[in-house]
Amino acid sequence: MKKYILASTSPRRKELLKQAGIIFEVIPPDYDENILNKSFKYELVENVAQNKALSISVKINYPAVIISADTVVINNNIILGKPKDFDDALRMLNALKGKKHSVVTAVCVLDTESGRKIIKSDTSEVTFNNIAQEDIKSYIYNFRPYDKAGAYGIQELPESFIKEINGDFDNIVGLPVKMLLSMISEIN
């Protein structure tokens, strides 16, 4: 039986995959995913997901199904990635407050035996309330969201930040599980 490999070090993706009942091993991808501050196109994010999977496929010599993903936050059609530091996180969250933005996760499922791959994206929308500056700073100090696109993790945000969510919550966390399970059944 083929092994499942998660090409990600994200604890959130690992947890979502475990909750889906998939037994997998983690191999960190070896790919620079710098697409920040570019105008958004689905193909940019999908290429990152695909290249993460391909970076693993050349490292292994056994049959496997590689799962990789890339999540970005899009504000005014510009891609926001992971913040560099406190000031960058503050800038990002201030840009998102009181507005609607999109969260896109591209997923690649690659079968190393057949060479088949499926790449799909899911989009959710999040609307933030007009958050007080002290609340934003407190969130950054307490949760240090430097490994999260758009400088936040939806699962840890105070309820007062969120006005509305449209779409798959798991997609915003970083892995649209329903879409992924459909892709896995399609590739097998």
Buried (B, 14 or more C-beta within 10 A) or exposed (E): EEBBBBBBEBEBBBBBBEEBEBEBEEBEBEBEBEBBEEEBEEEBBBBBBBBBBBBBBEEBEEEBBBBBBBBBBBBEEBBBBBBEEBEBBBBBBEBBBEBEBBBBBBBBBBBBEEEEBBBBBBBBBBBBBEBEEEBBBEBBEEBEBBEBBBBBBBEEBEEEBBBEBEBBEBBBBBBBBEBBEBBBEEBE
